[in-house]
Amino acid sequence: MLAYEDLVAWAGDGNVTRADAAAVAGWRIPEGQKAVLVDVGVPLVDRLVERVAYQTDPEPVLETENGKRLYQLTHERHGDEVYGLRWAFGVEPETGKVYHVLPNGETWFANSSIDRWLLTLHHYSLRVGRSPVLTDPGERIAEVEAELRELTEELKGIDPPAFDGRRGYIWYEFFEHWLC
């Protein structure tokens, strides 16, 4: 099981935010997933999680294009506060599935649960941090592609449903944009 200290070891002190138990108490997600947010927290992850922003309302507030609402976990904004583009990770009520919500409200599946999402972020960050090719790719596109294929296989082992498809699955989309 992942611990707060595991995330702090690579994310750094002050870069892992645990949820306030009272803030998530009313969320309609599995109790074990609430406990993970309170005990372990969410780390900042370069290019993926720029700001942890747990919502405090007991009803989901993160709007999606299909009318579903998710509980907000993170919040990224590019541009000014009123007109800027907004991305966020959110968790689906009842199921606890994690999605990445784009500025237009489109949702991309991230992981089958909060704990699988955190394990995926943890493994991803450790691997990137230790890889000279991924840390400083330069013009080594073939090496980056090979390493991303290996990383994809490792992440599939953590949460197979996160890799059941390509379009609309954040990890495949993220790795494809990595090469742009």
Steps between C-alpha positions, in 0.01 A plus 500: 500500500617849414574739788525877529875466558541308172358794307695762697824310426484599132248786490669692779388640831197723453410346162255238626162618624283284719126556506327627811286211627204733555524629142464154342273345766185570295643383169315199359806290421628180663616563858842348427554756224416787738754357744768499228441870432519581872794273593713502183398814308558612142844607373593772257619333179675687221269546200213313668412642841589865551265578788313273741157651565261272684148630489330545837138474385341157566343503151723461192580838340732421208284522188547277196369534146257211546336659804664275759668667794815378669665575833795728426849382600723742308470823308726646235430831334688650209438866432307741717265391777179589314572407138789256533480135402440253782599136539432283802507147633176389662352190653166350400238462774420144604768329286807698609637500144738787421463712186691788347264779395604723211410870465197413284372253761610193303603219736790263450518189714805501728476214748253255650539641854677772695755259644582364150529860373745585779702182441513586129612858571758368746648244261492745209683768700763263633568362153522842333715637781752218463510497121756721327315446171162612637645777716692655210380344173674735260480349151493136619146431383549126441641457853216702651242292312662177619508619859138618484397157365673335797340746741159435345539126561602563862201730556267243341613264776382750762158570345412302185165681441692829460639358175190329357476756220696775333272794424362649818751330729727757663818292519514419128403857413761640740780281362408592144518873586833438670652444157358822347 
